[in-house]
Each structure stands twice: as C-alpha cells, then as structure tokens.
Amino acid sequence: MASSEEGQVIGCHSVEEWKEQHQKGVESKKLVVIDFTASWCGPCRFIAPILADFAKKMPDVIFLKVDVDELKSVAEEYKVEAMPTFVFLKDGKEVDRIVGARKEELLATITKHASSVSTA
C-alpha cells in the first residue's frame, strides 16, 4: 500500500510507527487527530467509518488511529482512560480532546482547529 496517505486514517501499530507519524504531523504543521480506540469497543467501531469519511474530505488533516491495547505506552502518555478518545495536536502539542463517539462535536472540533492552520 505505497499509495498516497492523503485521505485515510493511518493505523499506528508500533511505537516506531507512532513516532514517525507524530513527527510528520509536527513537521507538516498540519492538525493531527489521534483516535485512541480498542477492538472490543462498540462506540469505536461506530465512529471508525465516520472518521474515515472525514479523512477523505480533509486531506489537510492527519488522522491517526492508535489501539490502546496495542500501544499502551502511547495511551498512557496521553492519559487516555475511555474509548474512543480523540486527541488533537498542533506542532506536537495537545490543543483539544473529545471523549466519546460524538460525530457532530468531532467534526466541529476538527473544523475549528484545521481552519486555524496557517497556509503560509
């Protein structure tokens, strides 16, 4: 799958992958939305296709998916206690977070932070 990463949710399955994607977000100055998820979480499964749809429509935002059971250290670093938790990063710093599968709030928060990205 060497095609463009634009318009898709990128799954991070190792700490190395996570660090690489996180660094890309910092360097690109793009908004990074991290979906902290779990395979056993019903609301996570509900929101996944919605997030994928957002990713298709918003190529200027980097969407990452982190399974909390797979990458416990990353989940702990961001103090994730419930799934799904969406963490919004700008320049590597957390600017917002949403806990729960709330489509409208998710869209509004992505839009708010993505629109404030400078297109310099």
C-alpha positions in Angstrom: 0.0 0.0 0.0 2.5 2.6 -1.2 -0.2 4.9 -2.4 -0.7 8.4 -1.1 -1.5 8.7 2.6 -3.9 11.6 1.9 -7.4 11.0 2.8 -7.1 8.0 5.1 -6.9 7.1 8.7 -3.3 5.8 9.3 -3.1 3.0 11.8 -0.1 3.0 14.1 0.8 -0.5 15.2 4.2 0.1 16.8 5.8 2.8 18.9 8.2 3.4 15.9 5.3 4.0 13.5 3.6 6.2 16.1 6.7 8.4 16.5 7.2 8.6 12.7 3.6 9.8 12.1 3.7 12.1 15.1 6.9 13.7 13.7 5.3 14.1 10.3 2.5 16.0 11.9 4.9 18.3 13.7 7.0 18.9 10.5 4.0 19.5 8.3 2.3 21.9 10.7 -0.9 20.1 10.0 -3.6 19.3 12.5 -3.2 15.7 13.8 -6.3 13.9 15.1 -5.5 10.8 17.0 -8.3 8.2 17.5 -7.5 6.2 20.6 -9.5 3.1 20.1 -9.9 -0.6 21.1 -11.1 -3.6 19.1 -13.6 -4.5 21.8 -15.2 -1.0 22.0 -18.6 -0.7 20.3 -18.6 3.1 20.0 -15.2 2.9 18.5 -16.5 0.6 15.7 -19.4 3.0 15.2 -17.2 6.1 14.8 -14.5 4.5 12.6 -16.2 4.8 9.2 -17.3 8.3 10.1 -13.6 9.2 10.8 -12.6 7.6 7.6 -15.1 9.7 5.8 -13.8 12.9 7.4 -10.2 11.8 6.4 -11.3 11.6 2.7 -12.8 15.1 2.9 -10.0 16.7 4.8 -6.6 15.9 3.2 -5.0 18.8 5.1 -5.6 16.9 8.4 -3.6 13.9 9.5 -5.8 11.2 11.0 -4.1 8.5 13.2 -5.5 5.5 14.9 -4.0 4.0 18.0 -5.2 0.8 19.6 -4.9 1.3 23.3 -4.2 -2.4 23.9 -1.5 -2.5 21.2 0.2 0.8 22.2 -0.4 1.1 25.9 2.6 3.4 26.4 1.2 5.9 23.9 -2.3 5.7 25.5 -0.7 6.3 28.9 1.4 9.2 27.7 -1.9 10.9 26.6 -3.7 9.8 29.8 -6.4 8.0 27.8 -8.9 6.4 30.1 -12.0 5.9 27.9 -12.6 4.9 24.3 -12.8 6.4 21.9 -10.8 9.4 22.9 -9.8 11.8 20.2 -6.7 14.0 20.8 -6.0 17.0 18.6 -2.4 18.0 18.2 -0.8 21.1 16.6 3.0 21.3 16.5 3.1 18.2 18.6 1.1 19.8 21.4 -2.4 18.9 22.5 -4.9 21.6 21.7 -8.1 19.7 22.3 -9.7 16.4 23.1 -13.1 14.7 22.9 -14.0 11.6 24.8 -16.8 9.5 23.2 -18.2 8.8 19.7 -19.8 12.2 19.1 -19.8 12.8 15.4 -21.0 16.5 15.4 -18.6 17.6 18.1 -15.8 15.8 16.4 -16.5 17.5 13.1 -16.8 20.9 14.7 -13.6 20.5 16.6 -11.6 19.3 13.6 -13.0 22.2 11.5 -12.2 24.7 14.2 -8.6 23.6 14.5 -8.0 22.8 10.8 -9.2 26.2 9.7 -6.8 28.0 12.1 -3.8 26.3 10.3 -1.8 28.9 8.6 -1.4 28.4 4.9 1.9 30.1 4.7 
